[in-house]
Each structure stands twice: as C-alpha cells, then as structure tokens.
Amino acid sequence: MSAAPDRVESETMIPFIDLQAQRVRLNGKIEAAVAEAVVGGAWVMGPQVRQFEADLAAFGKAKHALGCANGTDALALPLMAWDIKAGDAVFVPSFTFAATAEVVPWFGAEPVFVDVDPVTYNMDPAKLAAAIDAIKAEGRLTPRAVIAVDLFGQPADYPAIKAICDQHGLKLISDSAQGFGCTINGQHPLTWADVTTTSFFPAKPLGCYGDGGAVLTNDDELAQLMDSIRVHGKAVGVDLEGRTFDHDPKYLNMRIGLNSRLDTIQAAVLIEKLNVFGQEIEWRNRIAKRYNDALRAHVAKVPDVPEGNVSNWAQYTIEHPNRDALAAHLKEQGVPTAVYYPIPLHMQPAYEMFPRGAGGLPETERLMDVVISLPMHSDLDEATQDKIIAAVLSFKA
C-alpha cells in the first residue's frame, strides 16, 4: 500500500531532462534514420559513422573527428597515443565526474587534483600552475598532460591554461563531455587544446540513444594514431608507408589498442540531433537567462558566464546554503533536482591516495555542500520553468 504515494509523485514530477520531447519535436526523423541504418546492414562503422564524423568535425571547427564507444574511451585514446605511463602526472580537477581522473591510472600514471575557480567551477589556472610547480619540486612524477573539464557546459579558461601547458611542455585535453558546443569569443576549446573529447551519453546536450563518444583534433598524426588505437591497433596510413600488405589493415596490428567504435545506429541518431544542436544551444541560453533573472536575488549564486563565453548549459546549477532542505522542498513541489558532485574525486576511496594541488582544494570542498541543479533541457517551456522558479521562491530557509 505504501507504494501508491510514490506513484502519484512520479506521475506529477516535472522531468529533470525531457529526452522524449526532443524526439517528438524531430517528428520521426530519428526513427527513420535508425530504420535506414538497420536496413543498410553496416551496423559497425557504417557510412553513417563517416558522415557523422565529418559533420561533427565541421561543427567543432576540427580537421578530424573520430567516433568511439563512449566518452571515457575518448579520454583514454590520446593518453595512449602519447604513451602516458607509470611515473607520469596528469593534472585534473576534482570537481567532476570520475571518468576524467579514472583513465589516468589505467596506464599507471597518477592524477593530480587541482582546485576550481569559484565563478565557472572549472580548473583554476593559478592553482594549476602551483600544482605543476609542486610536482616538479617533489621530483617523484613527471608532468605530462592536463585534462581541463568544461563543467556544466561552461568552457574552461583555455587561453590561460594553454599558456601554462606551453610553459611546461604539457599536452592539453579539453574534456567537453558536458560542454561540447561551448565557445570562447566564438572559438571552440580545440583552438587551444591538442584534443577535445566528448560524450554522447543520452543525458548530454548532444546525446545518442545509448553510449557513444568522440575525439576531435587538428593534429594529423595524432588522429591516425587514435584511429588505430580505437580499432585494436590496426595499421593506418603512416604504418603502411613502404610496407606491402594486401589484406584488411585491421589484421596488421601495429600497437596495443582498444575495441572502441561508435555504432552505426547511434551515428544515425546523432546526425539528426547535430542538425538542430546549434539552435538548441540558443534555446538553452534563453532558458538559463530566464532562470538567472528570476533567481539571482533569492539564492546564494546563479551561474554567470564570463563575457565572450557561450555555455551549452548541460546543467543549470545554483548555490544555496540550505541545499538539502531546498531539495526536499522542491521534491514536495514536484520539482526534481540533482547534486553534482556530493563527494569530490580527491575524497573518494578510489582516488584519495593521489596527489592534490598545493594549498589543497578548499573551493572544491566548499561547493560539495552548496550546489544544486535544477531541470534544464532545450525543450523546457516557459510555463513549466515558471513553476520551477515559483517552487524555489516559495522555499523559506
């Protein structure tokens, strides 16, 4: 008998992310694309994958875009191509999803956790510089790379981070799993990064109907290496120069690789979604502005975007000193919320042994207790958004 109230609540709860609304709006285009891919029969690395890679590269202003199985593998591909190994240090934020740091120990290297900027929640360049100096002074690890995250859709401070990487000879990955499509003065993160990675997990602003990911780069040789690695270390153009091999190059394995290919059906879905993605980013920015205008005077902080930057608003995240009570109140009003991230990575059992930046991570540890995300998606209509806003305003701390 106790289950009945829960059923009523779930029926009246506003969706946190309404993925079906987009599918309906596209009016059968995704279903038709999937059917065409199924009938075509090339279900792994089929022609839709090649088309989507070309479309994605054009959107992201990149020379190369390579699909892969998921956003985590997308991070692993450049690390493998650069031969990241034991004794190396890769600098990452702690206020992010586990995948950012998870890939580093796969290769015996160590993630070094860096504190974040209080405005964007992204890696703080000053804290990054201090962390690199500290690791170099200690002498135990060799700094090799930085993975900057575009958290909640906001671009990291790539001009400053890139300058630091160049000073120390470090590679730079833009982890745009949440932020693909974000820009700084009209430029995508790849303007500064060696590689941009992204995820097509369904809840992402550009999401497929399962798992998927991609890497983008302007480096011709790196693109070939990552193409090889994603298909079991197959031979690629650079490997075949001066070599005779009459069989499929996937049977000539030049390096240790992965099985990380984007399914053709997922590529078909993504082609249709990418066609409207630019417009959806505009809609998300309109929705975020309405939230900011209504909530600024009533919460501790709304998510402001630095001038010249464009966020894709993967999440709309505010700060509130009574976060948990606010979440409970909103649930009673039929408004779902989410907390990203209640336990930062440097405090997680799997990662607590790894190095932390000089001075610790005080901003990261402050945020874990005050951030809360409200419903955000491109099809959030004004009437529903007004209900969410009214619910927040009705909370009496």
C-alpha positions in Angstrom: 0.0 0.0 0.0 2.9 2.4 0.7 3.9 2.4 -3.0 0.8 4.4 -4.1 2.0 7.9 -3.0 5.3 7.3 -4.8 3.5 6.5 -8.0 1.5 9.7 -7.7 4.6 11.7 -7.1 6.4 10.2 -10.1 3.4 11.0 -12.3 3.3 14.6 -11.4 7.1 15.2 -11.2 8.5 17.6 -13.8 11.2 15.8 -15.8 14.7 16.8 -14.9 15.7 16.2 -18.5 12.9 15.5 -21.0 14.6 13.5 -23.8 11.3 12.4 -25.3 10.3 16.0 -26.0 13.2 16.4 -28.5 12.3 13.1 -30.1 8.7 14.1 -30.7 9.8 17.6 -32.0 12.0 16.0 -34.6 8.9 14.4 -36.0 10.0 10.9 -36.9 13.4 11.9 -38.3 15.4 9.8 -35.7 13.1 6.8 -36.2 13.6 7.0 -40.0 17.4 7.4 -39.6 17.6 4.3 -37.3 15.4 2.3 -39.7 17.7 3.2 -42.6 20.8 2.2 -40.7 19.2 -1.1 -39.7 18.1 -1.9 -43.2 21.5 -0.9 -44.5 23.1 -3.6 -42.5 26.5 -2.0 -41.9 25.9 -1.9 -38.1 29.5 -1.2 -37.0 31.5 1.7 -38.5 29.0 2.0 -41.3 28.6 5.0 -43.7 26.6 7.0 -41.1 29.6 6.9 -38.8 31.8 8.5 -41.5 29.1 11.1 -42.2 28.6 12.0 -38.6 32.4 12.3 -38.1 32.6 14.7 -41.0 29.6 16.7 -39.7 31.0 16.8 -36.2 34.4 18.0 -37.3 32.7 20.8 -39.3 30.6 21.8 -36.3 33.6 21.8 -33.9 35.9 23.5 -36.4 38.3 20.5 -36.4 40.3 18.8 -39.1 39.5 15.4 -37.6 36.7 13.8 -35.6 36.7 10.2 -34.6 33.7 8.4 -33.1 34.3 5.9 -30.3 32.4 3.8 -27.9 31.9 6.3 -25.1 33.3 9.5 -23.5 35.6 7.6 -21.2 37.4 5.9 -24.0 37.6 9.2 -25.8 39.8 10.4 -22.9 41.9 7.3 -23.0 42.7 7.4 -26.7 45.0 10.5 -26.6 46.7 9.3 -23.4 47.5 6.0 -25.1 48.7 7.8 -28.2 51.0 10.0 -26.1 52.3 6.9 -24.2 51.3 8.2 -20.8 52.7 5.7 -18.3 53.9 5.0 -14.8 55.7 7.9 -13.2 53.7 10.5 -15.2 51.4 13.1 -13.7 48.2 14.3 -15.4 46.5 17.3 -13.8 42.7 17.1 -13.5 40.0 18.9 -11.5 38.5 17.0 -8.6 35.0 18.7 -9.0 34.0 16.5 -12.0 32.7 13.0 -12.9 35.0 10.1 -12.1 35.8 9.4 -15.8 38.1 12.4 -16.0 40.5 11.0 -13.5 39.7 7.3 -14.0 41.5 7.0 -17.3 44.9 8.2 -15.8 45.6 5.2 -13.5 44.6 2.8 -16.4 48.1 3.5 -17.7 50.0 3.5 -14.4 50.1 7.4 -14.3 48.8 9.5 -11.4 46.1 12.1 -11.5 47.0 15.3 -9.6 43.9 17.1 -8.4 43.6 20.8 -8.9 41.1 23.2 -7.3 38.5 25.1 -9.3 37.5 28.7 -10.0 34.5 29.9 -7.9 32.8 31.5 -10.8 32.9 28.8 -13.5 33.6 25.8 -11.3 36.3 24.9 -13.9 40.0 24.3 -13.3 41.7 27.4 -11.8 44.7 28.3 -13.9 46.6 29.8 -10.9 46.0 26.6 -8.9 47.2 24.5 -11.9 50.4 26.5 -12.2 51.1 26.0 -8.4 50.3 22.2 -8.7 52.7 21.8 -11.6 55.5 23.6 -9.7 54.9 21.5 -6.6 55.0 18.2 -8.5 58.2 19.3 -10.3 59.8 20.3 -7.0 58.9 17.0 -5.4 60.5 15.2 -8.3 58.6 11.9 -8.0 56.4 12.3 -11.0 56.9 13.8 -14.5 54.2 16.3 -15.5 52.9 15.2 -18.9 49.3 16.4 -19.6 46.4 18.5 -18.3 42.7 17.5 -18.7 40.5 20.6 -18.3 36.8 20.0 -17.9 34.0 22.1 -19.4 31.8 21.6 -16.4 28.0 22.1 -16.7 28.6 23.4 -20.2 31.0 26.3 -19.4 34.3 26.4 -21.2 37.4 26.3 -19.0 39.9 29.2 -19.2 41.7 27.7 -22.2 43.9 30.7 -23.1 45.4 30.8 -19.6 45.6 27.0 -19.3 47.2 26.7 -22.7 49.9 29.2 -21.8 50.7 27.2 -18.7 50.9 24.0 -20.7 53.2 25.6 -23.2 55.5 26.9 -20.5 55.9 23.4 -19.1 55.7 21.4 -22.3 52.4 19.6 -21.4 49.7 18.2 -23.6 46.2 19.6 -23.2 42.9 17.7 -23.4 39.6 19.6 -23.4 37.1 17.2 -21.6 33.9 18.5 -23.2 31.7 15.6 -22.2 29.3 18.1 -20.7 30.4 21.2 -22.7 30.6 20.3 -26.4 29.5 23.3 -28.3 30.7 25.9 -25.8 32.9 28.7 -27.1 35.3 31.5 -26.0 34.9 34.6 -28.2 33.4 32.3 -30.9 36.3 29.8 -30.7 35.9 26.2 -29.7 38.2 24.7 -27.0 40.1 22.9 -29.7 41.6 26.3 -30.7 43.8 25.8 -27.6 43.7 22.1 -26.8 45.5 19.3 -28.5 42.4 17.2 -28.3 38.7 17.8 -27.5 36.8 14.8 -26.2 33.1 14.4 -25.7 30.4 12.0 -24.7 27.1 11.2 -26.3 25.5 9.7 -23.2 21.8 10.2 -23.6 21.5 13.0 -20.9 24.2 15.1 -22.6 23.1 18.1 -24.6 24.2 16.2 -27.8 23.3 12.7 -26.7 22.6 9.5 -28.6 20.3 6.6 -27.6 23.0 4.6 -25.8 26.7 5.0 -25.3 29.0 6.9 -27.6 31.9 9.4 -27.7 34.3 11.2 -29.9 37.7 12.8 -30.1 38.5 15.9 -32.2 41.9 17.1 -33.2 43.8 19.2 -35.7 46.9 17.0 -35.4 47.1 14.7 -38.5 49.5 12.2 -36.9 47.6 12.1 -33.6 44.4 11.5 -35.5 45.9 8.5 -37.3 47.2 7.0 -34.0 43.9 7.4 -32.3 42.1 5.8 -35.3 44.5 2.9 -35.0 44.1 2.5 -31.2 40.3 2.6 -31.3 40.3 -0.5 -33.6 42.7 -2.9 -31.9 45.8 -1.0 -33.0 45.1 -1.6 -36.7 47.6 -0.4 -39.3 46.9 3.2 -40.6 48.4 5.2 -43.4 51.5 6.2 -41.5 52.2 2.5 -40.8 51.8 1.3 -44.4 54.3 3.7 -45.9 56.9 1.5 -47.6 55.2 -1.7 -46.5 53.2 -4.2 -48.6 50.1 -5.6 -47.0 47.3 -6.8 -49.3 44.8 -7.7 -46.6 42.5 -5.5 -44.5 44.8 -3.3 -42.3 42.8 -4.3 -39.2 44.7 -7.6 -39.4 48.0 -5.9 -39.2 48.3 -4.7 -35.6 50.9 -2.1 -35.1 50.2 -1.2 -31.5 48.2 -2.2 -28.5 44.7 -0.8 -28.9 41.1 -0.9 -27.8 37.8 -2.0 -29.2 36.1 1.4 -29.1 33.9 2.0 -32.1 30.8 4.1 -32.5 27.8 2.0 -33.5 26.2 3.0 -36.9 22.7 3.3 -35.4 24.0 5.7 -32.8 25.7 7.7 -35.5 22.4 7.9 -37.4 20.7 9.3 -34.3 23.5 11.8 -33.8 23.4 13.1 -37.4 19.8 14.2 -36.9 20.5 15.7 -33.4 23.5 17.6 -34.6 21.4 19.2 -37.3 19.5 21.1 -34.6 22.2 21.3 -32.0 23.2 24.9 -32.7 19.6 26.1 -32.3 19.2 24.1 -29.1 22.2 25.8 -27.6 20.5 29.1 -28.3 17.3 27.8 -26.6 19.3 26.6 -23.6 20.8 30.1 -23.2 17.4 31.7 -23.3 16.2 29.3 -20.6 19.3 29.9 -18.5 18.8 33.7 -18.7 15.2 33.4 -17.5 16.4 31.3 -14.5 19.2 33.8 -13.7 16.9 36.9 -13.9 14.3 35.3 -11.6 16.6 33.6 -9.1 19.6 35.9 -8.7 18.2 37.8 -5.7 16.9 34.7 -4.0 19.9 32.2 -3.9 23.5 32.5 -2.9 24.8 32.3 -6.5 23.5 31.8 -10.0 25.8 30.5 -12.8 27.1 33.6 -14.6 29.1 33.1 -17.8 32.2 35.3 -18.3 31.8 37.8 -21.1 32.6 36.4 -24.5 31.9 32.9 -23.4 28.9 30.7 -24.5 27.8 27.8 -22.4 25.7 24.9 -23.7 24.1 24.7 -20.3 24.4 20.9 -19.8 23.2 21.7 -16.2 21.8 24.7 -14.6 23.5 24.8 -11.1 22.9 27.3 -8.3 24.3 27.6 -4.8 22.2 27.6 -1.7 23.3 27.5 1.9 20.4 25.1 2.8 20.8 23.0 -0.3 19.4 19.7 1.2 16.4 21.4 2.7 15.8 23.2 -0.6 16.0 19.9 -2.5 13.4 18.3 -0.1 11.1 21.3 -0.5 11.3 21.2 -4.3 10.6 17.4 -4.4 7.4 18.1 -2.5 6.5 20.6 -5.2 7.1 18.1 -7.9 10.4 19.6 -9.0 13.4 17.2 -9.3 16.9 18.3 -8.5 20.4 16.8 -8.7 23.7 17.3 -6.8 26.9 17.3 -8.9 29.1 16.3 -7.1 28.4 15.4 -3.5 31.8 13.8 -3.0 34.7 15.3 -4.9 37.1 12.8 -6.5 40.0 13.6 -4.2 37.8 12.5 -1.3 36.6 9.2 -2.9 38.0 5.9 -1.7 39.4 5.1 -5.2 41.3 8.4 -5.5 42.1 9.7 -2.1 45.7 8.4 -2.3 46.6 10.6 -5.3 48.3 14.0 -5.1 46.5 17.2 -4.5 47.5 20.6 -5.7 49.4 23.0 -3.4 47.2 24.5 -0.8 44.6 21.8 -1.0 41.2 22.1 -2.7 39.1 24.5 -0.5 36.8 25.7 -3.2 36.0 22.2 -4.4 35.2 21.2 -0.8 33.0 24.2 -0.3 31.0 23.5 -3.4 30.1 20.0 -2.4 27.8 21.3 0.3 26.0 24.1 -1.6 25.5 23.3 -5.3 22.1 22.0 -6.6 21.0 21.7 -10.2 17.5 22.5 -11.5 15.7 21.0 -14.5 17.4 22.0 -17.8 16.9 20.9 -21.4 16.3 22.6 -24.7 12.5 21.9 -24.7 11.8 23.3 -21.2 8.8 25.5 -21.9 8.2 28.8 -20.0 5.1 27.6 -18.1 7.0 24.7 -16.7 10.0 26.8 -15.9 7.8 29.3 -14.1 6.5 26.5 -11.9 10.1 25.6 -11.1 11.0 29.2 -10.3 7.9 29.6 -8.1 8.8 26.5 -6.2 12.3 27.8 -5.5 11.0 31.2 -4.4 8.5 29.6 -2.1 11.2 28.0 -0.1 11.6 29.6 3.4 15.1 28.7 4.7 
